[in-house]
Amino acid sequence: MTAVVCSPDSNLLGCVASSLKSEGFHVWRAEDGDRCVQLCQRHHPELVVLDEAMKDPCAASVMTALRDHADTREVRIVFLDRPDSELG
C-alpha cells in the first residue's frame, strides 16, 4: 500500500509517515500541496493525508485537484486538524 502525507510541519510529517510505515504503507512526503498532487499523480496512492494548516494551495484545493484528475479521483483522503492550525 502507498500513502502520500502532506504537511508544512516537518515534525508532523515525520510522525504521520512513521505511523503509516509501521502499518505497512510505503510513504511519500510532501511539504506543499503542489508536490502532493504531483506525487499522487505519479504513484497513485491508496491514502492521502492532508494537514489543514497547509496554505497556498490549501488542503481543500489539493483535494479538489485530486478529485478533478481521473487517476486520483477515488483516492481516500484524510484531513488532519490541529487545534493550533489557522484554517483559511
Sequence and secondary structure as in RCSB ss.txt:
>XXXX:A:sequence
MTAVVCSPDSNLLGCVASSLKSEGFHVWRAEDGDRCVQLCQRHHPELVVLDEAMKDPCAASVMTALRDHADTREV
RIVFLDRPDSELG
>XXXX:A:secstr
 EEEEE S HHHHHHHHHHHHHTT EEEEESSHHHHHHHHHHH  SEEEEETT  SS HHHHHHHHHHSTTTTT 
EEEEE  TT    
